[in-house]
């Protein structure tokens, strides 16, 4: 068996890196879903207290509001 050409090694390395990145993303998604279901969504609204100093002083809105309905005006 002849050794693999350089292009095949590069393809193997890139596909391995891609598979590893995909696995990391999948694990992160599973952890996020698990935390959300485990805390009944309270972890999502944790930083939304009115006394939070990370929010802009002009707006007391939460940076992530799952109850907000986003509507885009037609063209």
N, C-alpha and C positions, 0 to 999 in steps of 0.2 A: 504494500500500500504506500503510495506516494504521499509525502507531507502535503498538508493543505496550503493552498496559496494564501498570500497576505490578505486578499479581499475576504476570503472565507473566515479567517481568524478575526478580522475586523467586524464582520457581520455577526459572528458568534459573540464577541465582546459587547457589541452594541445591543444585541437582543437580550443578553444576560443582564445588562444594566437596565434596560427597559422593563424586563420582568421583575427585577428587584424594586424599581420605582413603583411599578403597578402594585406589587405586594405591600409596600409601605403605605400607599394611598388607601388600599383596601383595609388594612389594619387600622389606620387612622379613622376611616369612616365607620368601621365597626365600633371603635372606642367611643366616638361621638354619639352614635346611635344608642349604645349601651348607657352612656352617662345621661342622655336625654330621657330615655325610658326609665332609668333607675331613679331619677329625681323628679319625675313627672314634669319635666320642662323647667323646673326652677333654676337649674344651672344656666339656662340661656338668659334669664332675666336677672341674674345675680348682680351684675354691675349697674343696674338701672335704678338704684336708690336715689331719692331726691337730694341726699347729702353728698353724692359722689362728686369728687373734685375733678374727675377726668372728663366730665361733660362740659360743654360750653356754657358759660354763665348766661348767655342769651336764651338758650333753649334748655328746658328741663326734660325734653323728650329722650327716650331711650335710643341709643344708636341702633339697636336691633329690636323692632317691635313686631312680633309675629301676629298681632291682632290688626295691624294696619292693612288697609286695602289699598294697593297701589293701582292707580288708573292712569293710563296714558291717553291724552286727548287725541282724537283721530286727526290725521294729516292736516 
